[in-house]
Amino acid sequence: MNLEDHLGDILRKGRLHAGISLEPAAAAASLTIPELKTLEESGAASRPYNLEALAALVGLDAPKLRAIAEGWNPRPVNLDTWRQFRVITTAAEMSVNAYLAWDEVTRDAALFDTGFDPAPVFALIQEHGLEMRHLFITHGHVDHVAALPAIRARFPKMRLHSSSRTASVDQRNRPDECLQLGSLRITHRNTPGHAEDGVTYVIGTWPDDAPHVAIVGDALFAGSMGRATGQALLAKQRIRECILTLPPATLLCPGHGPLTTVAEERAHNPFF
């Protein structure tokens, strides 16, 4: 799977997060403004440019950016390590990831975000003989909750968890809250910035001592982060404190793009 953000997307986010206009950014890169716009839109430039100076100006790590420009991707993840876990990718105007986890004994299941289409969720629940107990929302943007009405109608006893203040939430996330899903332990960490109600859910105590799984929504992508214009400092702080402090082998599950790990993002994400 391709990265959610190509080099130009990352540069644009860095520039906007730093409050840098096109003119000084283009000058730092030794490009014209139209050339910089093309770079941001496509991820490629028609002639050599000063990536290191541009990275320094907008607060990004130049060697990590260079690696992304040269085709870095996180190493593929073998999901057989987490036998009771599935990635559900659906698409409309974009692709979005949702995630399903369940306990192998009780068959109790939890869904993390909904994506656009509920059909793959229904199919997995039926295939594995599961009971849908919980739906956890990472944030309320439409691509992450588009299938919510259909899923709630199908599973009316399911509990909806979110940090949103909307009236439809069954259980608003509380500090230090821990929920057991059979033997699985689900906790949450608030990660606002991209969205005011942004939250990361951490699933632990997997069978066979498999690493933790963190459902990060749009707070963090492989090699990038969610757009957080006006809230970039907060977003980065929460990512550093709440996501990148997890054990290195922790599986990170973004709302878009490929799976990654804490170790990969510490080593390769140019925002950190």
C-alpha positions in Angstrom: 0.0 0.0 0.0 1.3 3.5 -0.9 1.9 6.0 1.9 -1.1 8.2 2.6 1.1 11.3 2.1 3.7 11.7 -0.6 6.7 14.0 -0.2 4.8 17.0 -1.4 1.9 16.4 1.0 4.4 16.2 3.9 6.2 19.4 2.8 2.9 21.3 2.5 1.7 20.1 6.0 5.1 21.1 7.4 4.9 24.5 5.8 1.3 25.1 6.9 2.0 23.8 10.5 5.0 26.2 10.7 3.0 29.1 9.3 5.4 29.6 6.4 4.0 31.2 3.2 5.0 30.0 -0.3 7.4 32.8 -1.0 10.1 32.1 1.7 9.6 28.4 1.3 10.3 28.6 -2.4 13.3 30.8 -1.8 14.7 28.3 0.7 14.2 25.4 -1.8 15.8 27.5 -4.7 12.5 27.1 -6.6 10.0 29.4 -8.1 6.6 29.6 -6.4 4.9 27.7 -9.3 7.6 25.0 -9.0 7.1 24.7 -5.3 3.3 24.4 -5.8 4.0 21.6 -8.3 6.3 19.9 -5.8 3.6 20.1 -3.1 0.9 18.8 -5.4 2.7 16.0 -7.0 5.6 15.1 -4.7 8.1 15.7 -7.5 10.1 18.6 -9.0 11.2 19.2 -12.5 14.7 20.2 -11.5 17.0 19.8 -8.4 16.1 21.8 -5.4 17.4 22.4 -1.8 15.4 19.9 0.2 17.6 20.3 3.3 17.1 24.1 3.5 13.3 23.7 2.9 13.1 21.0 5.6 15.0 23.2 8.1 12.7 26.2 7.4 9.5 24.2 8.0 10.7 22.1 10.9 11.0 18.7 9.2 13.8 16.1 9.4 15.8 16.3 6.2 17.3 12.8 6.1 13.9 11.2 6.8 12.3 13.3 4.1 15.1 12.2 1.7 14.3 8.6 2.5 10.6 9.2 1.7 11.6 10.9 -1.6 13.6 7.8 -2.4 10.7 5.4 -1.8 10.7 4.5 1.9 7.7 2.5 3.1 7.2 0.8 6.4 8.1 -2.9 6.4 5.0 -5.1 5.6 3.2 -6.3 8.7 2.3 -10.0 9.2 -1.2 -9.8 10.7 -1.0 -13.5 11.6 0.7 -12.3 14.8 -2.8 -10.9 15.8 -5.2 -13.7 14.9 -8.2 -12.0 16.2 -7.7 -8.7 14.4 -8.7 -7.4 10.9 -8.2 -4.3 8.8 -11.3 -3.2 7.0 -10.6 -0.7 4.1 -13.5 0.9 2.3 -13.5 3.7 -0.2 -15.7 6.5 -1.6 -13.9 9.7 -2.5 -10.9 8.3 -0.6 -9.9 5.1 1.2 -10.3 4.8 4.9 -9.3 2.1 7.4 -11.5 0.6 10.2 -10.4 -2.2 12.5 -12.1 -5.2 14.1 -10.8 -7.0 17.2 -12.3 -9.8 19.2 -11.7 -12.2 22.0 -11.0 -15.8 20.8 -13.0 -17.4 23.7 -16.0 -15.2 24.3 -16.2 -14.1 20.6 -17.0 -10.6 21.9 -15.9 -8.0 19.3 -15.1 -4.3 19.1 -15.0 -2.2 16.0 -12.8 0.9 15.7 -14.2 3.5 13.4 -16.7 2.4 10.6 -15.4 3.5 7.2 -17.8 4.1 4.4 -19.4 0.6 3.9 -20.7 -1.6 6.7 -20.9 -4.7 4.5 -17.3 -6.0 5.2 -18.0 -5.5 9.0 -21.2 -7.6 8.8 -19.4 -10.3 6.8 -16.6 -10.6 9.3 -19.0 -10.7 12.2 -20.9 -13.6 10.5 -17.8 -15.4 9.3 -16.3 -15.6 12.8 -19.4 -16.0 14.8 -18.9 -12.8 16.8 -21.0 -10.6 19.1 -20.6 -6.9 18.4 -20.2 -5.3 21.8 -18.4 -2.0 21.3 -17.7 0.6 18.6 -14.8 3.0 19.4 -14.6 6.2 17.4 -11.1 7.8 16.9 -12.7 11.2 15.8 -15.9 12.4 14.3 -14.8 13.2 10.7 -17.3 11.8 8.2 -15.1 9.2 6.6 -14.6 7.6 10.0 -18.2 7.4 10.9 -20.1 7.2 7.6 -21.4 3.7 8.2 -22.4 4.4 11.8 -26.2 4.6 11.3 -26.2 1.2 9.5 -24.0 -0.5 12.1 -26.0 0.8 15.0 -29.2 -0.3 13.3 -27.7 -3.8 12.9 -26.3 -4.0 16.4 -28.6 -1.9 18.6 -27.1 -3.2 21.9 -23.6 -2.3 20.9 -22.1 0.5 23.0 -20.6 3.6 21.2 -17.5 5.1 22.7 -16.0 8.5 21.8 -14.4 11.6 23.2 -17.0 13.7 21.3 -19.6 15.6 23.3 -22.5 14.6 21.0 -25.6 13.2 22.6 -25.5 10.0 20.6 -22.5 8.6 22.4 -23.3 5.8 24.8 -20.1 6.1 26.8 -17.8 9.2 26.7 -14.2 8.3 27.2 -13.0 9.0 30.7 -9.5 9.4 32.1 -7.7 6.2 33.1 -10.6 4.1 31.8 -9.9 0.4 31.0 -12.3 -1.9 29.2 -12.0 -5.6 29.0 -13.0 -7.4 25.8 -12.7 -11.0 27.1 -8.9 -11.2 27.7 -8.1 -8.1 25.7 -7.6 -4.9 27.5 -8.6 -1.6 25.8 -7.4 1.8 27.0 -7.4 5.2 25.4 -5.1 8.2 25.1 -6.4 11.6 24.0 -4.6 12.8 20.8 -6.3 16.0 19.7 -4.8 18.3 17.0 -6.1 16.9 13.8 -9.5 16.8 15.4 -10.7 18.2 18.7 -12.1 14.8 19.8 -9.1 12.8 18.5 -8.3 9.7 20.6 -6.0 6.7 20.2 -7.1 3.3 21.5 -4.5 0.8 22.7 -5.4 -2.9 22.7 -3.2 -5.1 24.9 -2.9 -8.5 26.4 -3.1 -10.4 23.1 -2.7 -14.2 23.0 0.9 -15.4 22.6 2.2 -12.1 23.9 1.7 -10.4 20.6 2.6 -6.6 20.7 0.1 -4.0 21.6 -2.1 -2.5 18.8 -2.8 1.2 18.8 -5.6 2.6 16.7 -4.4 6.1 16.0 -7.1 7.5 13.6 -5.7 10.5 11.7 -3.3 11.6 14.4 -0.4 9.8 12.7 0.2 8.2 9.3 3.2 6.1 8.2 5.8 8.8 7.6 3.5 11.7 8.2 0.7 13.0 10.5 -2.8 14.4 10.1 -3.3 18.0 9.1 -3.5 20.1 12.3 -3.3 23.7 11.1 -3.4 26.0 14.1 -3.0 23.0 16.4 0.3 21.6 15.2 2.2 22.0 18.4 -0.5 20.3 20.4 -0.8 17.5 17.9 2.9 16.8 17.9 3.1 17.0 21.6 0.3 14.4 22.0 1.8 12.1 19.4 5.2 12.2 21.2 3.7 11.7 24.6 0.8 9.3 23.8 1.9 7.3 20.7 5.6 7.3 20.3 6.2 6.4 24.0 4.5 3.0 23.4 6.8 0.0 23.1 8.7 0.0 19.8 7.0 -3.2 18.5 3.5 -1.6 19.0 1.4 -2.0 15.8 0.2 1.5 14.7 -3.1 1.4 12.8 -3.8 4.7 11.0 -7.1 5.9 9.5 -5.5 6.0 6.1 -2.5 4.3 4.4 -0.4 1.4 5.6 0.1 -0.1 9.0 3.4 0.8 10.7 5.0 0.5 14.1 6.3 2.8 16.8 9.9 1.8 15.9 9.4 2.7 12.2 7.9 6.1 13.0 10.6 7.0 15.5 13.2 6.2 12.9 11.5 7.5 9.7 8.7 10.0 10.4 10.1 13.5 9.4 7.8 15.3 11.8 9.6 13.7 14.8 
